[in-house]
Amino acid sequence: MTALLEVRDLVVRFDTDDGTVHAVNGISYSLEKGESLAIVGESGSGKSVGALALMGLLPRPQARIEGGTIHFKGRNLLTQSGQEWQRTRGREIAMVYQDPMTSLNPALTVGQQLSQVIRHHLNVRKPASRERAADLLSLVGIPNPRGRLDDYPHQFSGGQRQRVLIALALSCDPALLIADEPTTALDVTIQAQMIELVKGLRKQLGMAVVWITHDLGVVAGLVDKVAVMYSGNMVEQAPVHDLYRQPAHPYTLGLLNSLPTLEHGTRRLTPIPGSPPDPLRPATACPFARRCAWVVDRCRESPPALIRVAPQHSAACYRSADVNRQPAVGAQQ
C-alpha cells in the first residue's frame, strides 16, 4: 500500500550573509492515511522548516531544497507548478500555525475568511460557503457559531482564535493536517482542550496529522509515533509508547528527563548541558557529541546513521543499546 506521505532524504538550506544555514539534513519519514506523527525537538532543530517544505511555503530565494523528495498520494510535490501547489495547499494539505493573531486577517470577519477559502477550493456559492463556515465553527466547539461569523478575530479569546484556525484548516476536508506548535501560546487548560479537539477530529474525519512541538509531554496520548529532531537531523523514530518506555538516543532521554512528573515532585529538573552546534557548519561528527554523557571517540569522527534498534524503532547513535537501558524519569505511560 502506498503511504499517504513519504519524505525521503529531504535537505533544506538557507543562504544568509553569514553563510549557508544547514537547516534540514536528509530527514526521512512516512505517514499512512489516518495516522498521526509528532515531530519533536528544541527551537532551531528544523521542525517547522520541514513542515513549510511540505506546504511549498519556504521563503524564496533565501531557502532552497537541495535534495530529497516529498511524495503525497504518490506524486512528488517538489515537481509541482505554482498552480498545482495552490490546489494542494488548503484542499489536500492544511496547516494550523502557532499564532492565530498573525495568521488571521484582523480586517475581515471570521465568516469572510472561512467563506473565501471554501469558495476558492470547493467552488460553491456564497450562501453555501457561509453555511459550511457555521458548521465548521460548530465542529470545533465555538458557541453560537452562526452568530459569531460576523465577529472579527480580536473579538474571540486566544483559545477560540486557535479553534477558528483549526476550522480554517479543516474547511476543505484535507487528507493531512499539519499543526505547528498550535498550543504554545495557550495556558495548560486551553492546551488540553486543543489536544482533545484535534484527537477527536482526527478520529471523526479520518485525516492524518503531523504535530510539531518542542514538548514531549503533550504528545504521549496524541499520536501513533514520534520523530525526534536535533540540529536539522532526525535522531530517533519510534512508536510513541516504545519511545517513552525505552528511548535509544541520548537527546530523547534528555528531553524525557527534563519533564516534570507528579511522582517526583521534589526532584530537580535535569537540563541538557551545553548548546546546539552552529548550523552554519556542516556536521562532521555526531551533532549531539558535545552535550552527550555517552560520547566516545567514534562519535567525534563521523555522524551516525539512523539504524534500527528494535522493530519500528530507529536511532542515530553508536551507543543506542546503552542509552536504551537507562530509565527515563519523565516517561509516564
C-alpha positions in Angstrom: 0.0 0.0 0.0 1.4 3.5 -0.9 1.9 5.7 2.1 -0.2 9.0 2.2 3.0 11.0 2.8 6.6 9.8 2.2 9.5 12.2 2.9 12.9 10.8 1.7 16.3 12.4 2.4 14.9 16.0 2.5 17.7 18.6 2.6 16.9 22.3 3.1 19.5 25.1 3.1 19.2 28.9 3.7 21.6 31.4 2.1 22.5 34.2 4.5 25.0 37.0 4.7 27.0 34.9 7.2 26.9 31.7 5.1 24.8 28.7 4.4 22.5 27.5 7.1 22.1 23.7 7.2 18.5 23.7 8.4 17.4 20.2 7.4 19.9 17.4 6.8 18.4 14.5 4.9 15.4 13.6 7.0 13.0 10.8 6.1 9.7 9.6 7.5 6.3 8.3 6.2 2.7 8.6 7.2 -0.3 6.3 6.4 -3.8 7.5 5.9 -5.4 8.4 9.3 -2.0 8.0 11.1 -0.6 10.6 13.4 3.1 11.6 13.9 4.8 14.1 16.3 7.9 15.8 15.2 9.7 16.9 18.4 12.8 19.0 19.0 14.0 22.2 20.5 13.8 25.6 18.7 16.1 25.7 15.7 16.1 21.9 15.2 14.4 22.2 11.7 10.9 21.0 12.6 9.0 24.0 11.2 11.3 24.3 8.1 10.5 20.7 7.2 6.7 21.5 7.6 7.0 24.6 5.4 8.7 22.4 2.7 5.6 20.1 2.8 3.4 23.1 2.2 5.7 24.7 -0.5 6.0 27.8 1.6 9.7 28.1 2.1 10.9 31.7 1.7 12.4 32.3 -1.7 15.1 32.9 -2.8 16.8 32.5 0.6 15.7 28.9 1.1 16.3 26.1 -1.3 15.6 22.4 -1.3 19.0 20.8 -2.1 17.9 17.2 -2.1 15.3 14.6 -1.4 11.7 14.0 -2.4 8.2 14.6 -0.8 5.6 12.2 -2.2 2.0 12.8 -1.3 -0.7 10.5 -2.6 2.0 9.0 -4.9 3.1 12.3 -6.5 6.3 14.3 -5.9 5.2 17.7 -4.5 8.6 19.2 -5.3 7.9 18.9 -9.0 4.6 20.8 -8.8 4.0 24.1 -10.6 2.8 27.1 -8.7 -0.9 26.5 -9.7 -0.6 22.9 -8.6 0.7 24.0 -5.2 -2.2 26.4 -4.8 -4.6 23.5 -5.4 -2.8 21.3 -3.0 -2.5 23.8 -0.1 -5.7 24.1 1.8 -7.5 21.5 -0.3 -5.4 18.4 0.4 -2.8 19.5 3.0 -3.7 22.1 5.6 -1.7 23.8 8.3 -2.5 25.3 11.7 0.1 27.9 12.7 1.4 28.8 16.2 0.0 32.4 16.5 -3.6 32.9 15.4 -3.4 36.7 15.6 -0.7 36.8 12.9 -2.5 34.1 10.9 -6.0 35.6 10.8 -6.7 38.8 8.9 -7.8 41.5 11.5 -9.7 43.5 8.9 -12.0 40.6 7.8 -14.7 38.8 9.9 -14.1 35.2 10.7 -17.1 34.3 8.4 -15.5 36.1 5.5 -12.2 34.4 6.0 -13.7 30.9 6.2 -16.1 31.5 3.2 -13.3 32.8 1.0 -11.3 29.6 1.5 -14.3 27.4 0.9 -15.4 29.2 -2.2 -11.9 29.1 -3.7 -11.3 25.4 -3.2 -14.8 23.9 -3.3 -16.3 26.2 -6.0 -19.6 26.8 -4.1 -21.8 29.9 -3.9 -21.7 32.4 -1.1 -24.8 31.2 0.9 -23.5 27.6 0.8 -20.0 28.7 1.9 -21.4 30.7 4.8 -23.5 27.7 5.9 -20.3 25.5 5.7 -18.4 28.1 7.7 -21.0 28.0 10.5 -20.9 24.2 10.5 -17.1 24.3 10.9 -17.3 26.7 13.8 -19.7 24.3 15.5 -17.4 21.4 14.7 -14.5 23.0 16.6 -16.7 23.9 19.6 -17.4 27.7 19.1 -20.7 28.5 20.9 -23.4 30.2 18.8 -21.5 29.6 15.5 -23.8 31.4 13.2 -23.8 34.5 15.4 -20.0 34.5 15.6 -19.5 34.5 11.8 -19.7 38.3 11.7 -17.2 38.8 14.5 -13.6 39.9 14.0 -10.6 37.9 15.3 -10.0 40.3 18.2 -13.5 39.6 19.5 -12.5 36.0 20.2 -10.4 34.6 23.1 -7.0 33.1 22.4 -8.3 29.6 22.6 -11.3 30.4 20.4 -9.0 32.0 17.8 -7.0 28.8 17.7 -10.2 26.9 17.2 -11.0 29.2 14.3 -7.6 28.4 12.7 -8.4 24.7 13.0 -11.8 25.4 11.4 -10.0 27.1 8.5 -7.6 24.2 8.1 -10.5 21.7 8.1 -12.7 23.7 5.7 -11.9 21.6 2.7 -11.6 18.2 4.4 -7.8 17.8 3.9 -6.2 14.4 4.0 -3.3 15.7 6.0 -3.3 18.3 8.8 0.0 19.9 10.0 -0.2 21.5 13.4 2.9 23.7 14.0 3.1 24.1 17.8 -0.6 25.3 18.0 -0.7 25.2 21.8 2.5 27.0 22.7 0.9 30.4 23.5 -2.1 28.8 25.4 -2.5 28.1 29.1 -2.5 24.5 30.2 -6.2 24.2 30.4 -6.9 25.5 26.9 -3.9 23.5 25.7 -5.5 20.3 26.9 -8.8 21.3 25.2 -6.9 21.8 21.9 -5.2 18.5 22.1 -8.5 16.7 22.8 -10.1 18.6 19.9 -7.5 17.5 17.4 -7.7 13.9 18.6 -11.4 13.9 18.3 -11.4 15.5 14.8 -8.8 13.1 13.6 -10.8 10.1 14.6 -14.1 11.7 13.3 -12.7 12.8 9.9 -10.1 10.1 9.3 -7.3 12.6 8.4 -3.6 12.1 9.1 -1.9 14.5 11.5 1.7 15.8 11.8 2.0 17.5 15.2 5.1 19.7 15.6 6.2 20.6 19.1 9.2 21.1 21.4 7.4 19.4 24.3 7.4 15.6 24.5 4.9 16.0 27.4 2.0 16.9 25.1 2.3 14.0 22.6 2.0 10.9 24.8 -1.7 10.3 24.2 -2.0 12.3 21.0 0.0 10.4 18.3 0.9 7.0 17.0 4.6 7.6 16.5 7.3 10.2 17.2 10.2 11.5 15.2 12.9 13.4 17.3 14.9 16.1 15.5 18.1 17.7 16.6 20.2 20.3 14.8 18.4 19.6 11.5 18.8 15.8 11.8 16.3 13.0 12.5 17.9 11.3 15.5 15.2 8.9 16.6 11.9 7.4 15.3 9.6 5.0 17.2 6.0 4.2 18.1 5.1 6.6 20.8 4.9 4.0 23.6 8.2 2.5 22.7 9.9 5.9 22.6 8.6 6.8 26.1 9.4 3.4 27.5 12.9 2.8 26.0 14.4 5.9 24.4 17.5 5.0 22.3 19.1 8.4 21.7 20.7 10.5 24.5 18.9 13.6 23.3 15.5 11.9 23.6 16.4 10.7 27.1 17.4 14.2 28.0 14.1 15.6 26.8 12.2 13.0 28.8 14.3 13.6 31.9 13.6 17.3 31.7 9.9 16.8 32.1 8.3 17.5 35.5 6.4 14.5 37.0 3.8 14.1 39.7 5.7 11.1 41.1 8.9 13.1 41.6 7.5 16.4 42.8 10.6 17.3 44.8 13.1 16.2 42.1 15.1 18.9 40.5 14.6 19.1 36.7 17.6 17.8 34.7 18.6 20.2 32.0 20.6 19.1 28.9 24.0 20.8 29.3 25.6 22.8 26.5 24.1 24.3 23.4 23.3 23.0 19.8 26.1 23.2 17.2 26.4 26.1 14.8 24.1 25.4 11.8 26.5 27.3 9.6 29.0 24.5 9.9 28.4 21.1 8.1 28.3 18.2 10.6 31.5 16.1 10.5 30.6 14.3 13.8 27.6 13.4 15.8 25.8 16.7 16.3 25.0 15.8 19.9 28.5 14.7 20.8 29.5 17.9 22.8 26.4 17.5 25.0 26.4 13.7 25.4 27.3 11.7 28.5 27.8 8.6 26.4 30.2 10.1 23.9 33.2 8.1 22.6 35.9 8.8 20.1 33.9 7.3 17.2 31.1 9.9 17.9 33.6 12.7 17.2 34.9 11.1 13.9 31.7 10.7 11.9 28.0 11.3 12.2 26.0 8.1 13.0 23.3 7.0 10.6 19.7 6.2 11.6 19.7 2.5 12.2 17.1 0.0 13.5 17.4 -0.8 17.2 14.1 -2.6 17.5 11.1 -3.3 15.3 9.8 0.0 14.0 12.3 1.8 16.2 15.4 3.6 14.8 18.1 5.8 16.4 21.2 7.7 15.1 23.5 6.7 17.9 26.6 4.5 18.2 25.7 3.6 21.8 21.9 3.3 21.5 21.9 -0.1 23.3 23.5 1.6 26.4 21.1 4.5 26.3 18.1 2.1 25.8 18.8 0.6 29.2 18.5 3.9 31.1 15.2 4.7 32.8 13.5 7.8 31.6 12.2 9.7 34.6 9.7 11.7 32.6 8.2 8.7 30.8 4.7 8.4 32.2 2.7 6.0 30.1 
